Amino acid sequence: MKAKVNKVTIQIAQDDILAQTVAGLVNPTDPNLFVNPALSALAGSSLQQACNAIGWCEVGSAVITDAGDMKVEKIIHAV
């Protein structure tokens, strides 16, 4: 499924999201910004280090980091 909202095209696909080349990736996480092991294995230790530098995020909020070694530009960590 593909939809255009304003000037942004959003596409929904069923696939391994970690293997995609996309602008952003949403990572569901806890308030301590824990990075799941599968994501950490692909991004490298710099992703968890970036989350550790932020430290904490309120429930219902999100923070953005670089994606480390992944092809993704940014990762949105949604709590």
KOLMAR-838804 format. One line per field, with one value per atom (N, C-alpha, C): residue number from 1; residue in three letters; y negated, z negated, x; chain; atom name. Coordinates in nm, 4 decimals, always signed. Example, Ala and Ser with C-alpha at 12.3 -4.5 7.8 and 13.67 -1.06 7.14 Angstrom:
BEGIN
num <- [1; 1; 1; 2; 2; 2] $
residu <- [Ala; Ala; Ala; Ser; Ser; Ser] $
Y <- [+0.5690; +0.4500; +0.3300; +0.2250; +0.1060; -0.0030] $
Z <- [-0.7800; -0.7800; -0.7800; -0.7080; -0.7140; -0.7870] $
X <- [+1.3190; +1.2300; +1.3200; +1.2850; +1.3670; +1.2900] $
chaine <- [A; A; A; A; A; A] $
atome <- [N; CA; C; N; CA; C] $
END
This chain:
BEGIN
num <- [1; 1; 1; 2; 2; 2; 3; 3; 3; 4; 4; 4; 5; 5; 5; 6; 6; 6; 7; 7; 7; 8; 8; 8; 9; 9; 9; 10; 10; 10; 11; 11; 11; 12; 12; 12; 13; 13; 13; 14; 14; 14; 15; 15; 15; 16; 16; 16; 17; 17; 17; 18; 18; 18; 19; 19; 19; 20; 20; 20; 21; 21; 21; 22; 22; 22; 23; 23; 23; 24; 24; 24; 25; 25; 25; 26; 26; 26; 27; 27; 27; 28; 28; 28; 29; 29; 29; 30; 30; 30; 31; 31; 31; 32; 32; 32; 33; 33; 33; 34; 34; 34; 35; 35; 35; 36; 36; 36; 37; 37; 37; 38; 38; 38; 39; 39; 39; 40; 40; 40; 41; 41; 41; 42; 42; 42; 43; 43; 43; 44; 44; 44; 45; 45; 45; 46; 46; 46; 47; 47; 47; 48; 48; 48; 49; 49; 49; 50; 50; 50; 51; 51; 51; 52; 52; 52; 53; 53; 53; 54; 54; 54; 55; 55; 55; 56; 56; 56; 57; 57; 57; 58; 58; 58; 59; 59; 59; 60; 60; 60; 61; 61; 61; 62; 62; 62; 63; 63; 63; 64; 64; 64; 65; 65; 65; 66; 66; 66; 67; 67; 67; 68; 68; 68; 69; 69; 69; 70; 70; 70; 71; 71; 71; 72; 72; 72; 73; 73; 73; 74; 74; 74; 75; 75; 75; 76; 76; 76; 77; 77; 77; 78; 78; 78; 79; 79; 79] $
residu <- [Met; Met; Met; Lys; Lys; Lys; Ala; Ala; Ala; Lys; Lys; Lys; Val; Val; Val; Asn; Asn; Asn; Lys; Lys; Lys; Val; Val; Val; Thr; Thr; Thr; Ile; Ile; Ile; Gln; Gln; Gln; Ile; Ile; Ile; Ala; Ala; Ala; Gln; Gln; Gln; Asp; Asp; Asp; Asp; Asp; Asp; Ile; Ile; Ile; Leu; Leu; Leu; Ala; Ala; Ala; Gln; Gln; Gln; Thr; Thr; Thr; Val; Val; Val; Ala; Ala; Ala; Gly; Gly; Gly; Leu; Leu; Leu; Val; Val; Val; Asn; Asn; Asn; Pro; Pro; Pro; Thr; Thr; Thr; Asp; Asp; Asp; Pro; Pro; Pro; Asn; Asn; Asn; Leu; Leu; Leu; Phe; Phe; Phe; Val; Val; Val; Asn; Asn; Asn; Pro; Pro; Pro; Ala; Ala; Ala; Leu; Leu; Leu; Ser; Ser; Ser; Ala; Ala; Ala; Leu; Leu; Leu; Ala; Ala; Ala; Gly; Gly; Gly; Ser; Ser; Ser; Ser; Ser; Ser; Leu; Leu; Leu; Gln; Gln; Gln; Gln; Gln; Gln; Ala; Ala; Ala; Cys; Cys; Cys; Asn; Asn; Asn; Ala; Ala; Ala; Ile; Ile; Ile; Gly; Gly; Gly; Trp; Trp; Trp; Cys; Cys; Cys; Glu; Glu; Glu; Val; Val; Val; Gly; Gly; Gly; Ser; Ser; Ser; Ala; Ala; Ala; Val; Val; Val; Ile; Ile; Ile; Thr; Thr; Thr; Asp; Asp; Asp; Ala; Ala; Ala; Gly; Gly; Gly; Asp; Asp; Asp; Met; Met; Met; Lys; Lys; Lys; Val; Val; Val; Glu; Glu; Glu; Lys; Lys; Lys; Ile; Ile; Ile; Ile; Ile; Ile; His; His; His; Ala; Ala; Ala; Val; Val; Val] $
Y <- [+0.1162; +0.0000; -0.1227; -0.2224; -0.3450; -0.4621; -0.5647; -0.6839; -0.8078; -0.9179; -1.0434; -1.1376; -1.1882; -1.2820; -1.4096; -1.5181; -1.6425; -1.6104; -1.6273; -1.5983; -1.4736; -1.3942; -1.2745; -1.1504; -1.0562; -0.9293; -0.8268; -0.7625; -0.6591; -0.5269; -0.4274; -0.2963; -0.1922; -0.1044; +0.0046; +0.1327; +0.2033; +0.3279; +0.4306; +0.5551; +0.6631; +0.7281; +0.7024; +0.7512; +0.7342; +0.7727; +0.7516; +0.6048; +0.5256; +0.3820; +0.3508; +0.4367; +0.4103; +0.4294; +0.4899; +0.5101; +0.4037; +0.3112; +0.2086; +0.0864; +0.0167; -0.1121; -0.2173; -0.2810; -0.3790; -0.5024; -0.6119; -0.7353; -0.7238; -0.6586; -0.6487; -0.5165; -0.4799; -0.3552; -0.3862; -0.3335; -0.3539; -0.2321; -0.2576; -0.1533; -0.1661; -0.0726; -0.0778; -0.0432; -0.1241; -0.1039; -0.1423; -0.1268; -0.1636; -0.3023; -0.3590; -0.4930; -0.5034; -0.3911; -0.3921; -0.3845; -0.3814; -0.3784; -0.2561; -0.1405; -0.0138; +0.0183; +0.0534; +0.0918; +0.2435; +0.2950; +0.4396; +0.5024; +0.6232; +0.6863; +0.7015; +0.7313; +0.7461; +0.6128; +0.5060; +0.3725; +0.3316; +0.3593; +0.3257; +0.3998; +0.5247; +0.6035; +0.5411; +0.4826; +0.4200; +0.2788; +0.2050; +0.0648; +0.0459; +0.1417; +0.1279; +0.0613; +0.0546; +0.0041; -0.1452; -0.2191; -0.3640; -0.3984; -0.3104; -0.3371; -0.3361; -0.2338; -0.2304; -0.3432; -0.3774; -0.4893; -0.6207; -0.6397; -0.7610; -0.7648; -0.6506; -0.6424; -0.6662; -0.6108; -0.6311; -0.7783; -0.8482; -0.9904; -1.0718; -1.0304; -1.0977; -1.0620; -0.9343; -0.8893; -0.8384; -0.9159; -0.8787; -0.9526; -0.8921; -0.9547; -0.9224; -1.0208; -1.0071; -0.9166; -0.8373; -0.7515; -0.8394; -0.7989; -0.8755; -0.9727; -0.9789; -1.0688; -0.9876; -1.0583; -0.9921; -1.0788; -1.0149; -1.0838; -1.0273; -1.1039; -1.0614; -1.0543; -0.9467; -0.9323; -0.8965; -0.9046; -0.8496; -0.6987; -0.6318; -0.4884; -0.4038; -0.4631; -0.3856; -0.3306; -0.2010; -0.1360; -0.0938; -0.1244; -0.0813; -0.1746; -0.1286; -0.2077; -0.3148; -0.3048; -0.3986; -0.5305; -0.6453; -0.7748; -0.8031; -0.7849; -0.8171; -0.7067; -0.6939; -0.6021; -0.6834; -0.6646; -0.7294; -0.6277; -0.6605; -0.5708; -0.6151; -0.5396; -0.5736; -0.4962; -0.5693; -0.5082; -0.4913] $
Z <- [+0.0000; +0.0000; +0.0000; +0.0770; +0.0866; +0.0782; +0.0026; -0.0103; -0.0128; +0.0385; +0.0363; -0.0600; -0.1580; -0.2566; -0.2413; -0.2025; -0.1683; -0.0613; -0.0897; +0.0096; -0.0250; -0.1180; -0.1646; -0.1182; -0.0584; -0.0186; -0.1271; -0.1744; -0.2769; -0.2125; -0.2299; -0.1718; -0.2823; -0.2825; -0.3784; -0.3057; -0.3622; -0.3019; -0.4110; -0.3786; -0.4738; -0.4362; -0.5190; -0.4910; -0.6167; -0.6112; -0.7227; -0.7208; -0.8130; -0.8146; -0.8322; -0.9016; -0.9247; -0.7997; -0.6949; -0.5697; -0.4659; -0.4994; -0.4058; -0.4078; -0.2945; -0.2876; -0.2919; -0.4071; -0.4278; -0.4975; -0.4966; -0.5603; -0.7124; -0.7642; -0.9082; -0.9506; -1.0724; -1.1300; -1.2701; -1.3048; -1.4396; -1.5238; -1.6358; -1.7288; -1.8554; -1.8800; -2.0061; -2.1211; -2.2253; -2.3340; -2.4682; -2.5725; -2.7069; -2.7433; -2.8567; -2.8935; -2.9068; -2.9273; -2.9377; -2.8024; -2.6944; -2.5563; -2.5280; -2.5747; -2.5488; -2.4001; -2.3388; -2.1972; -2.1891; -2.1151; -2.1027; -2.0398; -2.0819; -2.0358; -1.8841; -1.8152; -1.6687; -1.6031; -1.6518; -1.5987; -1.6342; -1.7541; -1.7985; -1.7177; -1.6824; -1.6035; -1.4663; -1.4088; -1.2767; -1.2847; -1.3866; -1.3965; -1.4611; -1.5409; -1.6128; -1.7483; -1.8251; -1.9620; -1.9694; -1.8613; -1.8643; -1.8833; -1.8419; -1.8588; -2.0064; -2.0803; -2.2234; -2.2961; -2.2513; -2.3118; -2.2930; -2.1750; -2.1500; -2.2406; -2.2590; -2.3488; -2.4934; -2.5326; -2.6684; -2.6935; -2.5916; -2.6056; -2.6297; -2.5669; -2.5889; -2.7284; -2.7626; -2.8982; -2.9243; -2.8956; -2.9337; -2.8453; -2.8253; -2.7454; -2.8102; -2.8207; -2.8837; -2.8008; -2.8681; -2.8009; -2.7156; -2.5918; -2.4983; -2.4139; -2.4393; -2.3646; -2.2801; -2.2067; -2.1218; -2.1102; -2.0777; -2.0488; -1.9193; -1.8540; -1.7265; -1.7411; -1.6863; -1.6828; -1.5417; -1.5174; -1.3936; -1.4007; -1.2898; -1.2832; -1.2899; -1.3283; -1.3390; -1.2048; -1.1963; -1.0754; -0.9775; -1.0073; -0.9211; -0.8011; -0.6996; -0.5802; -0.6072; -0.7201; -0.7593; -0.7999; -0.7673; -0.8044; -0.9540; -1.0060; -1.1455; -1.2069; -1.3381; -1.4106; -1.5109; -1.5075; -1.6010; -1.7109; -1.8313; -1.9463; -2.0159; -1.9965; -2.0509; -2.1796; -2.2846; -2.4148; -2.4359] $
X <- [+0.0843; +0.0000; +0.0891; +0.0499; +0.1264; +0.0296; +0.0648; -0.0197; +0.0679; +0.0153; +0.0883; +0.0179; +0.0931; +0.0418; +0.1237; +0.0571; +0.1267; +0.2305; +0.3580; +0.4622; +0.5424; +0.4899; +0.5596; +0.4846; +0.5562; +0.4963; +0.5257; +0.4197; +0.4314; +0.3952; +0.4821; +0.4574; +0.4608; +0.3623; +0.3566; +0.3956; +0.4936; +0.5402; +0.5604; +0.5354; +0.5592; +0.6916; +0.7930; +0.9273; +1.0117; +1.1349; +1.2271; +1.2687; +1.2168; +1.2423; +1.3902; +1.4625; +1.6036; +1.6883; +1.6313; +1.7032; +1.6689; +1.5814; +1.5364; +1.6277; +1.6339; +1.7014; +1.5927; +1.5780; +1.4714; +1.5298; +1.4549; +1.5016; +1.4970; +1.3940; +1.3795; +1.3207; +1.3492; +1.3009; +1.2505; +1.1331; +1.0802; +1.1142; +1.1793; +1.2191; +1.1340; +1.0440; +0.9685; +1.0625; +1.0617; +1.1566; +1.0960; +1.1727; +1.1286; +1.1836; +1.1441; +1.1924; +1.3450; +1.4130; +1.5591; +1.6283; +1.5488; +1.5986; +1.6856; +1.6386; +1.7068; +1.6975; +1.8097; +1.8124; +1.8068; +1.7108; +1.6927; +1.8177; +1.8552; +1.9797; +1.9907; +1.8813; +1.8873; +1.9224; +1.8629; +1.8913; +2.0341; +2.0755; +2.2106; +2.3170; +2.2901; +2.3851; +2.4080; +2.3047; +2.3180; +2.3753; +2.3388; +2.3786; +2.5150; +2.5573; +2.6829; +2.6625; +2.7663; +2.7573; +2.7275; +2.7524; +2.7292; +2.5816; +2.4914; +2.3482; +2.3107; +2.3520; +2.3221; +2.3942; +2.5138; +2.5870; +2.5118; +2.4523; +2.3740; +2.2518; +2.1868; +2.0712; +2.1134; +2.2278; +2.2779; +2.3091; +2.3570; +2.3882; +2.2613; +2.1499; +2.0213; +1.9704; +1.9831; +1.9544; +1.8150; +1.7137; +1.5782; +1.4791; +1.3623; +1.2565; +1.1225; +1.0389; +0.9079; +0.8154; +0.7331; +0.6360; +0.5437; +0.5214; +0.4392; +0.5203; +0.6506; +0.7390; +0.8364; +0.9211; +1.0198; +1.1441; +1.2553; +1.3808; +1.4374; +1.5225; +1.5816; +1.7331; +1.7906; +1.9368; +1.9795; +2.1097; +2.1642; +2.1509; +2.1730; +2.1498; +2.2762; +2.3853; +2.5084; +2.5514; +2.5743; +2.6250; +2.5156; +2.3905; +2.2802; +2.2638; +2.1906; +2.1621; +2.0564; +1.9905; +1.8858; +1.9514; +1.8861; +1.9433; +1.9266; +1.8075; +1.7771; +1.6908; +1.6993; +1.6121; +1.5318; +1.4004; +1.3093; +1.2811; +1.3181; +1.2967; +1.1681; +1.0619; +0.9304; +0.9060; +0.8767; +0.8531; +0.7044] $
chaine <- [A; A; A; A; A; A; A; A; A; A; A; A; A; A; A; A; A; A; A; A; A; A; A; A; A; A; A; A; A; A; A; A; A; A; A; A; A; A; A; A; A; A; A; A; A; A; A; A; A; A; A; A; A; A; A; A; A; A; A; A; A; A; A; A; A; A; A; A; A; A; A; A; A; A; A; A; A; A; A; A; A; A; A; A; A; A; A; A; A; A; A; A; A; A; A; A; A; A; A; A; A; A; A; A; A; A; A; A; A; A; A; A; A; A; A; A; A; A; A; A; A; A; A; A; A; A; A; A; A; A; A; A; A; A; A; A; A; A; A; A; A; A; A; A; A; A; A; A; A; A; A; A; A; A; A; A; A; A; A; A; A; A; A; A; A; A; A; A; A; A; A; A; A; A; A; A; A; A; A; A; A; A; A; A; A; A; A; A; A; A; A; A; A; A; A; A; A; A; A; A; A; A; A; A; A; A; A; A; A; A; A; A; A; A; A; A; A; A; A; A; A; A; A; A; A; A; A; A; A; A; A; A; A; A; A; A; A] $
atome <- [N; CA; C; N; CA; C; N; CA; C; N; CA; C; N; CA; C; N; CA; C; N; CA; C; N; CA; C; N; CA; C; N; CA; C; N; CA; C; N; CA; C; N; CA; C; N; CA; C; N; CA; C; N; CA; C; N; CA; C; N; CA; C; N; CA; C; N; CA; C; N; CA; C; N; CA; C; N; CA; C; N; CA; C; N; CA; C; N; CA; C; N; CA; C; N; CA; C; N; CA; C; N; CA; C; N; CA; C; N; CA; C; N; CA; C; N; CA; C; N; CA; C; N; CA; C; N; CA; C; N; CA; C; N; CA; C; N; CA; C; N; CA; C; N; CA; C; N; CA; C; N; CA; C; N; CA; C; N; CA; C; N; CA; C; N; CA; C; N; CA; C; N; CA; C; N; CA; C; N; CA; C; N; CA; C; N; CA; C; N; CA; C; N; CA; C; N; CA; C; N; CA; C; N; CA; C; N; CA; C; N; CA; C; N; CA; C; N; CA; C; N; CA; C; N; CA; C; N; CA; C; N; CA; C; N; CA; C; N; CA; C; N; CA; C; N; CA; C; N; CA; C; N; CA; C; N; CA; C; N; CA; C; N; CA; C; N; CA; C; N; CA; C; N; CA; C] $
END
